Amino acid sequence: MLHYAVVFFVIALIAALFGFTGIAAGAAGIAKILFVVFLIFAVATFIFGRTRKG
């Protein structure tokens, strides 16, 4: 999932470089959402992984 967030971030940078502001904003928004979802899953995995070992 982090990979897709990075891909959309790169797409946003390239689109912004060429002046496609609508596409850049959309890709940046998707990248932000995917990154937040990745962080939530990473924290949940860390917390639940620590509690099951006990």
mmCIF file of the N, C-alpha and C atoms, coordinates in Angstrom:
data_MODEL
# 
_entry.id   MODEL 
# 
loop_
_atom_site.group_PDB 
_atom_site.id 
_atom_site.type_symbol 
_atom_site.label_atom_id 
_atom_site.label_alt_id 
_atom_site.label_comp_id 
_atom_site.label_asym_id 
_atom_site.label_entity_id 
_atom_site.label_seq_id 
_atom_site.pdbx_PDB_ins_code 
_atom_site.Cartn_x 
_atom_site.Cartn_y 
_atom_site.Cartn_z 
_atom_site.occupancy 
_atom_site.B_iso_or_equiv 
_atom_site.pdbx_formal_charge 
_atom_site.auth_seq_id 
_atom_site.auth_comp_id 
_atom_site.auth_asym_id 
_atom_site.auth_atom_id 
_atom_site.pdbx_PDB_model_num 
ATOM 1   N N  . MET A 1 1  ? 0.829  -1.185  0.000   1.00 0.00 ? 1  MET A N  1 
ATOM 2   C CA . MET A 1 1  ? 0.000  0.000   0.000   1.00 0.00 ? 1  MET A CA 1 
ATOM 3   C C  . MET A 1 1  ? 0.875  1.251   0.000   1.00 0.00 ? 1  MET A C  1 
ATOM 4   N N  . LEU A 1 2  ? 1.984  1.184   0.726   1.00 0.00 ? 2  LEU A N  1 
ATOM 5   C CA . LEU A 1 2  ? 2.901  2.319   0.721   1.00 0.00 ? 2  LEU A CA 1 
ATOM 6   C C  . LEU A 1 2  ? 3.458  2.534   -0.683  1.00 0.00 ? 2  LEU A C  1 
ATOM 7   N N  . HIS A 1 3  ? 3.639  1.453   -1.406  1.00 0.00 ? 3  HIS A N  1 
ATOM 8   C CA . HIS A 1 3  ? 4.133  1.552   -2.776  1.00 0.00 ? 3  HIS A CA 1 
ATOM 9   C C  . HIS A 1 3  ? 3.161  2.363   -3.645  1.00 0.00 ? 3  HIS A C  1 
ATOM 10  N N  . TYR A 1 4  ? 1.868  2.091   -3.513  1.00 0.00 ? 4  TYR A N  1 
ATOM 11  C CA . TYR A 1 4  ? 0.876  2.830   -4.292  1.00 0.00 ? 4  TYR A CA 1 
ATOM 12  C C  . TYR A 1 4  ? 0.833  4.295   -3.893  1.00 0.00 ? 4  TYR A C  1 
ATOM 13  N N  . ALA A 1 5  ? 1.021  4.588   -2.625  1.00 0.00 ? 5  ALA A N  1 
ATOM 14  C CA . ALA A 1 5  ? 1.052  5.985   -2.177  1.00 0.00 ? 5  ALA A CA 1 
ATOM 15  C C  . ALA A 1 5  ? 2.224  6.719   -2.815  1.00 0.00 ? 5  ALA A C  1 
ATOM 16  N N  . VAL A 1 6  ? 3.372  6.059   -2.884  1.00 0.00 ? 6  VAL A N  1 
ATOM 17  C CA . VAL A 1 6  ? 4.546  6.679   -3.505  1.00 0.00 ? 6  VAL A CA 1 
ATOM 18  C C  . VAL A 1 6  ? 4.318  6.863   -5.006  1.00 0.00 ? 6  VAL A C  1 
ATOM 19  N N  . VAL A 1 7  ? 3.690  5.880   -5.649  1.00 0.00 ? 7  VAL A N  1 
ATOM 20  C CA . VAL A 1 7  ? 3.413  5.986   -7.089  1.00 0.00 ? 7  VAL A CA 1 
ATOM 21  C C  . VAL A 1 7  ? 2.497  7.171   -7.370  1.00 0.00 ? 7  VAL A C  1 
ATOM 22  N N  . PHE A 1 8  ? 1.429  7.320   -6.593  1.00 0.00 ? 8  PHE A N  1 
ATOM 23  C CA . PHE A 1 8  ? 0.530  8.444   -6.804  1.00 0.00 ? 8  PHE A CA 1 
ATOM 24  C C  . PHE A 1 8  ? 1.211  9.772   -6.482  1.00 0.00 ? 8  PHE A C  1 
ATOM 25  N N  . PHE A 1 9  ? 2.124  9.788   -5.519  1.00 0.00 ? 9  PHE A N  1 
ATOM 26  C CA . PHE A 1 9  ? 2.871  11.003  -5.208  1.00 0.00 ? 9  PHE A CA 1 
ATOM 27  C C  . PHE A 1 9  ? 3.754  11.397  -6.390  1.00 0.00 ? 9  PHE A C  1 
ATOM 28  N N  . VAL A 1 10 ? 4.413  10.429  -6.996  1.00 0.00 ? 10 VAL A N  1 
ATOM 29  C CA . VAL A 1 10 ? 5.254  10.706  -8.162  1.00 0.00 ? 10 VAL A CA 1 
ATOM 30  C C  . VAL A 1 10 ? 4.397  11.195  -9.336  1.00 0.00 ? 10 VAL A C  1 
ATOM 31  N N  . ILE A 1 11 ? 3.243  10.586  -9.532  1.00 0.00 ? 11 ILE A N  1 
ATOM 32  C CA . ILE A 1 11 ? 2.334  11.042  -10.585 1.00 0.00 ? 11 ILE A CA 1 
ATOM 33  C C  . ILE A 1 11 ? 1.914  12.489  -10.331 1.00 0.00 ? 11 ILE A C  1 
ATOM 34  N N  . ALA A 1 12 ? 1.646  12.810  -9.070  1.00 0.00 ? 12 ALA A N  1 
ATOM 35  C CA . ALA A 1 12 ? 1.266  14.184  -8.725  1.00 0.00 ? 12 ALA A CA 1 
ATOM 36  C C  . ALA A 1 12 ? 2.396  15.157  -9.014  1.00 0.00 ? 12 ALA A C  1 
ATOM 37  N N  . LEU A 1 13 ? 3.622  14.764  -8.705  1.00 0.00 ? 13 LEU A N  1 
ATOM 38  C CA . LEU A 1 13 ? 4.764  15.646  -8.980  1.00 0.00 ? 13 LEU A CA 1 
ATOM 39  C C  . LEU A 1 13 ? 4.964  15.871  -10.471 1.00 0.00 ? 13 LEU A C  1 
ATOM 40  N N  . ILE A 1 14 ? 4.850  14.810  -11.246 1.00 0.00 ? 14 ILE A N  1 
ATOM 41  C CA . ILE A 1 14 ? 5.025  14.932  -12.697 1.00 0.00 ? 14 ILE A CA 1 
ATOM 42  C C  . ILE A 1 14 ? 3.905  15.770  -13.303 1.00 0.00 ? 14 ILE A C  1 
ATOM 43  N N  . ALA A 1 15 ? 2.677  15.543  -12.860 1.00 0.00 ? 15 ALA A N  1 
ATOM 44  C CA . ALA A 1 15 ? 1.546  16.324  -13.368 1.00 0.00 ? 15 ALA A CA 1 
ATOM 45  C C  . ALA A 1 15 ? 1.685  17.793  -12.990 1.00 0.00 ? 15 ALA A C  1 
ATOM 46  N N  . ALA A 1 16 ? 2.166  18.071  -11.795 1.00 0.00 ? 16 ALA A N  1 
ATOM 47  C CA . ALA A 1 16 ? 2.360  19.460  -11.378 1.00 0.00 ? 16 ALA A CA 1 
ATOM 48  C C  . ALA A 1 16 ? 3.468  20.119  -12.195 1.00 0.00 ? 16 ALA A C  1 
ATOM 49  N N  . LEU A 1 17 ? 4.477  19.344  -12.538 1.00 0.00 ? 17 LEU A N  1 
ATOM 50  C CA . LEU A 1 17 ? 5.586  19.868  -13.336 1.00 0.00 ? 17 LEU A CA 1 
ATOM 51  C C  . LEU A 1 17 ? 5.105  20.306  -14.720 1.00 0.00 ? 17 LEU A C  1 
ATOM 52  N N  . PHE A 1 18 ? 4.191  19.547  -15.289 1.00 0.00 ? 18 PHE A N  1 
ATOM 53  C CA . PHE A 1 18 ? 3.679  19.876  -16.614 1.00 0.00 ? 18 PHE A CA 1 
ATOM 54  C C  . PHE A 1 18 ? 2.471  20.803  -16.583 1.00 0.00 ? 18 PHE A C  1 
ATOM 55  N N  . GLY A 1 19 ? 2.002  21.176  -15.399 1.00 0.00 ? 19 GLY A N  1 
ATOM 56  C CA . GLY A 1 19 ? 0.931  22.152  -15.292 1.00 0.00 ? 19 GLY A CA 1 
ATOM 57  C C  . GLY A 1 19 ? -0.475 21.593  -15.232 1.00 0.00 ? 19 GLY A C  1 
ATOM 58  N N  . PHE A 1 20 ? -0.609 20.293  -15.065 1.00 0.00 ? 20 PHE A N  1 
ATOM 59  C CA . PHE A 1 20 ? -1.938 19.694  -14.946 1.00 0.00 ? 20 PHE A CA 1 
ATOM 60  C C  . PHE A 1 20 ? -2.355 19.745  -13.475 1.00 0.00 ? 20 PHE A C  1 
ATOM 61  N N  . THR A 1 21 ? -2.857 20.893  -13.046 1.00 0.00 ? 21 THR A N  1 
ATOM 62  C CA . THR A 1 21 ? -3.112 21.090  -11.620 1.00 0.00 ? 21 THR A CA 1 
ATOM 63  C C  . THR A 1 21 ? -4.240 20.200  -11.100 1.00 0.00 ? 21 THR A C  1 
ATOM 64  N N  . GLY A 1 22 ? -5.270 19.967  -11.908 1.00 0.00 ? 22 GLY A N  1 
ATOM 65  C CA . GLY A 1 22 ? -6.373 19.108  -11.465 1.00 0.00 ? 22 GLY A CA 1 
ATOM 66  C C  . GLY A 1 22 ? -5.932 17.681  -11.240 1.00 0.00 ? 22 GLY A C  1 
ATOM 67  N N  . ILE A 1 23 ? -5.151 17.155  -12.167 1.00 0.00 ? 23 ILE A N  1 
ATOM 68  C CA . ILE A 1 23 ? -4.643 15.790  -12.042 1.00 0.00 ? 23 ILE A CA 1 
ATOM 69  C C  . ILE A 1 23 ? -3.668 15.700  -10.871 1.00 0.00 ? 23 ILE A C  1 
ATOM 70  N N  . ALA A 1 24 ? -2.839 16.725  -10.716 1.00 0.00 ? 24 ALA A N  1 
ATOM 71  C CA . ALA A 1 24 ? -1.872 16.726  -9.612  1.00 0.00 ? 24 ALA A CA 1 
ATOM 72  C C  . ALA A 1 24 ? -2.578 16.743  -8.269  1.00 0.00 ? 24 ALA A C  1 
ATOM 73  N N  . ALA A 1 25 ? -3.627 17.528  -8.148  1.00 0.00 ? 25 ALA A N  1 
ATOM 74  C CA . ALA A 1 25 ? -4.364 17.605  -6.886  1.00 0.00 ? 25 ALA A CA 1 
ATOM 75  C C  . ALA A 1 25 ? -5.058 16.276  -6.588  1.00 0.00 ? 25 ALA A C  1 
ATOM 76  N N  . GLY A 1 26 ? -5.626 15.661  -7.613  1.00 0.00 ? 26 GLY A N  1 
ATOM 77  C CA . GLY A 1 26 ? -6.288 14.374  -7.423  1.00 0.00 ? 26 GLY A CA 1 
ATOM 78  C C  . GLY A 1 26 ? -5.311 13.287  -7.015  1.00 0.00 ? 26 GLY A C  1 
ATOM 79  N N  . ALA A 1 27 ? -4.175 13.215  -7.688  1.00 0.00 ? 27 ALA A N  1 
ATOM 80  C CA . ALA A 1 27 ? -3.174 12.196  -7.361  1.00 0.00 ? 27 ALA A CA 1 
ATOM 81  C C  . ALA A 1 27 ? -2.582 12.437  -5.974  1.00 0.00 ? 27 ALA A C  1 
ATOM 82  N N  . ALA A 1 28 ? -2.378 13.691  -5.614  1.00 0.00 ? 28 ALA A N  1 
ATOM 83  C CA . ALA A 1 28 ? -1.850 13.996  -4.283  1.00 0.00 ? 28 ALA A CA 1 
ATOM 84  C C  . ALA A 1 28 ? -2.867 13.613  -3.202  1.00 0.00 ? 28 ALA A C  1 
ATOM 85  N N  . GLY A 1 29 ? -4.133 13.839  -3.463  1.00 0.00 ? 29 GLY A N  1 
ATOM 86  C CA . GLY A 1 29 ? -5.167 13.454  -2.505  1.00 0.00 ? 29 GLY A CA 1 
ATOM 87  C C  . GLY A 1 29 ? -5.225 11.955  -2.309  1.00 0.00 ? 29 GLY A C  1 
ATOM 88  N N  . ILE A 1 30 ? -5.135 11.206  -3.398  1.00 0.00 ? 30 ILE A N  1 
ATOM 89  C CA . ILE A 1 30 ? -5.131 9.745   -3.308  1.00 0.00 ? 30 ILE A CA 1 
ATOM 90  C C  . ILE A 1 30 ? -3.895 9.268   -2.546  1.00 0.00 ? 30 ILE A C  1 
ATOM 91  N N  . ALA A 1 31 ? -2.748 9.881   -2.820  1.00 0.00 ? 31 ALA A N  1 
ATOM 92  C CA . ALA A 1 31 ? -1.516 9.491   -2.127  1.00 0.00 ? 31 ALA A CA 1 
ATOM 93  C C  . ALA A 1 31 ? -1.633 9.741   -0.630  1.00 0.00 ? 31 ALA A C  1 
ATOM 94  N N  . LYS A 1 32 ? -2.243 10.853  -0.244  1.00 0.00 ? 32 LYS A N  1 
ATOM 95  C CA . LYS A 1 32 ? -2.415 11.154  1.185   1.00 0.00 ? 32 LYS A CA 1 
ATOM 96  C C  . LYS A 1 32 ? -3.319 10.122  1.850   1.00 0.00 ? 32 LYS A C  1 
ATOM 97  N N  . ILE A 1 33 ? -4.404 9.787   1.203   1.00 0.00 ? 33 ILE A N  1 
ATOM 98  C CA . ILE A 1 33 ? -5.340 8.812   1.765   1.00 0.00 ? 33 ILE A CA 1 
ATOM 99  C C  . ILE A 1 33 ? -4.672 7.445   1.924   1.00 0.00 ? 33 ILE A C  1 
ATOM 100 N N  . LEU A 1 34 ? -3.960 7.001   0.900   1.00 0.00 ? 34 LEU A N  1 
ATOM 101 C CA . LEU A 1 34 ? -3.287 5.704   0.969   1.00 0.00 ? 34 LEU A CA 1 
ATOM 102 C C  . LEU A 1 34 ? -2.215 5.685   2.050   1.00 0.00 ? 34 LEU A C  1 
ATOM 103 N N  . PHE A 1 35 ? -1.515 6.802   2.224   1.00 0.00 ? 35 PHE A N  1 
ATOM 104 C CA . PHE A 1 35 ? -0.479 6.859   3.249   1.00 0.00 ? 35 PHE A CA 1 
ATOM 105 C C  . PHE A 1 35 ? -1.090 6.781   4.644   1.00 0.00 ? 35 PHE A C  1 
ATOM 106 N N  . VAL A 1 36 ? -2.203 7.457   4.860   1.00 0.00 ? 36 VAL A N  1 
ATOM 107 C CA . VAL A 1 36 ? -2.872 7.408   6.159   1.00 0.00 ? 36 VAL A CA 1 
ATOM 108 C C  . VAL A 1 36 ? -3.390 6.000   6.438   1.00 0.00 ? 36 VAL A C  1 
ATOM 109 N N  . VAL A 1 37 ? -3.967 5.352   5.440   1.00 0.00 ? 37 VAL A N  1 
ATOM 110 C CA . VAL A 1 37 ? -4.447 3.976   5.615   1.00 0.00 ? 37 VAL A CA 1 
ATOM 111 C C  . VAL A 1 37 ? -3.277 3.051   5.936   1.00 0.00 ? 37 VAL A C  1 
ATOM 112 N N  . PHE A 1 38 ? -2.152 3.250   5.249   1.00 0.00 ? 38 PHE A N  1 
ATOM 113 C CA . PHE A 1 38 ? -0.960 2.457   5.529   1.00 0.00 ? 38 PHE A CA 1 
ATOM 114 C C  . PHE A 1 38 ? -0.505 2.650   6.974   1.00 0.00 ? 38 PHE A C  1 
ATOM 115 N N  . LEU A 1 39 ? -0.479 3.889   7.459   1.00 0.00 ? 39 LEU A N  1 
ATOM 116 C CA . LEU A 1 39 ? -0.066 4.147   8.836   1.00 0.00 ? 39 LEU A CA 1 
ATOM 117 C C  . LEU A 1 39 ? -1.000 3.485   9.839   1.00 0.00 ? 39 LEU A C  1 
ATOM 118 N N  . ILE A 1 40 ? -2.297 3.541   9.584   1.00 0.00 ? 40 ILE A N  1 
ATOM 119 C CA . ILE A 1 40 ? -3.268 2.919   10.482  1.00 0.00 ? 40 ILE A CA 1 
ATOM 120 C C  . ILE A 1 40 ? -3.046 1.414   10.535  1.00 0.00 ? 40 ILE A C  1 
ATOM 121 N N  . PHE A 1 41 ? -2.869 0.781   9.374   1.00 0.00 ? 41 PHE A N  1 
ATOM 122 C CA . PHE A 1 41 ? -2.627 -0.661  9.350   1.00 0.00 ? 41 PHE A CA 1 
ATOM 123 C C  . PHE A 1 41 ? -1.306 -1.017  10.022  1.00 0.00 ? 41 PHE A C  1 
ATOM 124 N N  . ALA A 1 42 ? -0.276 -0.208  9.824   1.00 0.00 ? 42 ALA A N  1 
ATOM 125 C CA . ALA A 1 42 ? 1.021  -0.484  10.426  1.00 0.00 ? 42 ALA A CA 1 
ATOM 126 C C  . ALA A 1 42 ? 0.942  -0.404  11.955  1.00 0.00 ? 42 ALA A C  1 
ATOM 127 N N  . VAL A 1 43 ? 0.279  0.613   12.473  1.00 0.00 ? 43 VAL A N  1 
ATOM 128 C CA . VAL A 1 43 ? 0.135  0.753   13.923  1.00 0.00 ? 43 VAL A CA 1 
ATOM 129 C C  . VAL A 1 43 ? -0.720 -0.378  14.489  1.00 0.00 ? 43 VAL A C  1 
ATOM 130 N N  . ALA A 1 44 ? -1.808 -0.720  13.810  1.00 0.00 ? 44 ALA A N  1 
ATOM 131 C CA . ALA A 1 44 ? -2.671 -1.805  14.285  1.00 0.00 ? 44 ALA A CA 1 
ATOM 132 C C  . ALA A 1 44 ? -1.913 -3.126  14.292  1.00 0.00 ? 44 ALA A C  1 
ATOM 133 N N  . THR A 1 45 ? -1.132 -3.392  13.280  1.00 0.00 ? 45 THR A N  1 
ATOM 134 C CA . THR A 1 45 ? -0.349 -4.623  13.224  1.00 0.00 ? 45 THR A CA 1 
ATOM 135 C C  . THR A 1 45 ? 0.673  -4.660  14.350  1.00 0.00 ? 45 THR A C  1 
ATOM 136 N N  . PHE A 1 46 ? 1.303  -3.533  14.608  1.00 0.00 ? 46 PHE A N  1 
ATOM 137 C CA . PHE A 1 46 ? 2.285  -3.468  15.679  1.00 0.00 ? 46 PHE A CA 1 
ATOM 138 C C  . PHE A 1 46 ? 1.633  -3.722  17.041  1.00 0.00 ? 46 PHE A C  1 
ATOM 139 N N  . ILE A 1 47 ? 0.497  -3.100  17.288  1.00 0.00 ? 47 ILE A N  1 
ATOM 140 C CA . ILE A 1 47 ? -0.189 -3.245  18.575  1.00 0.00 ? 47 ILE A CA 1 
ATOM 141 C C  . ILE A 1 47 ? -0.705 -4.672  18.759  1.00 0.00 ? 47 ILE A C  1 
ATOM 142 N N  . PHE A 1 48 ? -1.396 -5.202  17.758  1.00 0.00 ? 48 PHE A N  1 
ATOM 143 C CA . PHE A 1 48 ? -1.956 -6.544  17.886  1.00 0.00 ? 48 PHE A CA 1 
ATOM 144 C C  . PHE A 1 48 ? -0.863 -7.621  17.876  1.00 0.00 ? 48 PHE A C  1 
ATOM 145 N N  . GLY A 1 49 ? 0.218  -7.376  17.212  1.00 0.00 ? 49 GLY A N  1 
ATOM 146 C CA . GLY A 1 49 ? 1.333  -8.322  17.206  1.00 0.00 ? 49 GLY A CA 1 
ATOM 147 C C  . GLY A 1 49 ? 1.997  -8.398  18.566  1.00 0.00 ? 49 GLY A C  1 
ATOM 148 N N  . ARG A 1 50 ? 2.048  -7.278  19.261  1.00 0.00 ? 50 ARG A N  1 
ATOM 149 C CA . ARG A 1 50 ? 2.669  -7.262  20.594  1.00 0.00 ? 50 ARG A CA 1 
ATOM 150 C C  . ARG A 1 50 ? 1.772  -7.952  21.625  1.00 0.00 ? 50 ARG A C  1 
ATOM 151 N N  . THR A 1 51 ? 0.450  -7.839  21.480  1.00 0.00 ? 51 THR A N  1 
ATOM 152 C CA . THR A 1 51 ? -0.430 -8.415  22.479  1.00 0.00 ? 51 THR A CA 1 
ATOM 153 C C  . THR A 1 51 ? -0.593 -9.926  22.314  1.00 0.00 ? 51 THR A C  1 
ATOM 154 N N  . ARG A 1 52 ? -0.428 -10.466 21.143  1.00 0.00 ? 52 ARG A N  1 
ATOM 155 C CA . ARG A 1 52 ? -0.629 -11.911 20.914  1.00 0.00 ? 52 ARG A CA 1 
ATOM 156 C C  . ARG A 1 52 ? 0.565  -12.724 21.399  1.00 0.00 ? 52 ARG A C  1 
ATOM 157 N N  . LYS A 1 53 ? 1.747  -12.121 21.472  1.00 0.00 ? 53 LYS A N  1 
ATOM 158 C CA . LYS A 1 53 ? 2.929  -12.880 21.899  1.00 0.00 ? 53 LYS A CA 1 
ATOM 159 C C  . LYS A 1 53 ? 2.876  -13.216 23.386  1.00 0.00 ? 53 LYS A C  1 
ATOM 160 N N  . GLY A 1 54 ? 2.134  -12.418 24.160  1.00 0.00 ? 54 GLY A N  1 
ATOM 161 C CA . GLY A 1 54 ? 2.083  -12.591 25.608  1.00 0.00 ? 54 GLY A CA 1 
ATOM 162 C C  . GLY A 1 54 ? 1.372  -13.812 26.007  1.00 0.00 ? 54 GLY A C  1 
# 
